[in-house]
Amino acid sequence: MSFGTAIVVIVAIAAVTWLRAQKNRGGHGSPPHDAELEREVEQLRQRIAVLERIAIEERDGDRLAREIEALRD
């Protein structure tokens, strides 16, 4: 392998590695949007609150069934 070929191969490997890293980071090197992450965290908090309420409040089977049906609607 000549010196020129080795340089081309190294540059190609570096370019492919860089492109894969950019793709894994979410596109053009931009970090994930904070607003999107905050919205997702808020949704998860709401779900946890519902689950806590179901688990802690009355342990009546009918109540639990009503809560589950209400969440489906």
C-alpha positions in Angstrom: 0.0 0.0 0.0 1.4 3.4 -1.0 1.6 6.4 1.3 -1.2 8.2 -0.6 -3.5 5.2 -0.4 -2.9 4.9 3.3 -3.8 8.6 3.8 -7.0 8.2 1.7 -8.0 5.1 3.8 -7.4 6.9 7.1 -9.4 10.0 6.0 -12.3 7.7 4.9 -12.3 5.8 8.2 -12.2 9.1 10.1 -15.1 10.5 8.0 -17.3 7.5 8.5 -16.6 7.5 12.2 -17.5 11.2 12.5 -20.7 10.7 10.5 -21.8 7.9 12.7 -21.1 9.9 15.8 -23.1 12.8 14.4 -26.0 10.5 13.6 -26.0 9.1 17.1 -26.0 12.6 18.6 -29.3 13.4 16.9 -28.5 14.9 13.5 -26.2 17.7 12.7 -24.3 17.7 16.0 -27.1 19.4 17.9 -27.8 18.3 21.4 -31.3 17.0 22.2 -33.8 19.8 22.8 -34.3 20.7 26.4 -38.0 21.5 26.0 -38.6 18.1 24.5 -36.8 16.4 27.4 -38.7 18.5 30.0 -42.0 17.6 28.4 -41.2 13.9 28.5 -40.1 14.2 32.1 -43.3 16.0 33.0 -45.4 13.2 31.3 -43.5 10.6 33.3 -44.1 12.5 36.5 -47.8 12.6 35.8 -47.8 8.9 35.1 -46.0 8.2 38.3 -48.4 10.3 40.2 -51.4 8.4 38.8 -49.7 5.1 39.7 -48.9 6.3 43.2 -52.5 7.5 43.7 -53.8 4.1 42.5 -51.5 2.2 44.8 -51.8 4.3 47.9 -55.6 5.2 47.9 -58.3 2.7 48.6 -57.3 -0.9 47.8 -60.9 -1.7 46.7 -60.9 -3.8 43.6 -63.8 -1.9 42.0 -62.0 1.4 42.6 -58.9 0.1 40.9 -60.9 -1.2 37.9 -62.6 2.2 37.6 -59.2 4.0 37.7 -57.8 1.8 35.0 -60.8 2.3 32.8 -60.7 6.0 33.3 -57.0 6.0 32.2 -57.9 4.1 29.0 -60.5 6.8 28.0 
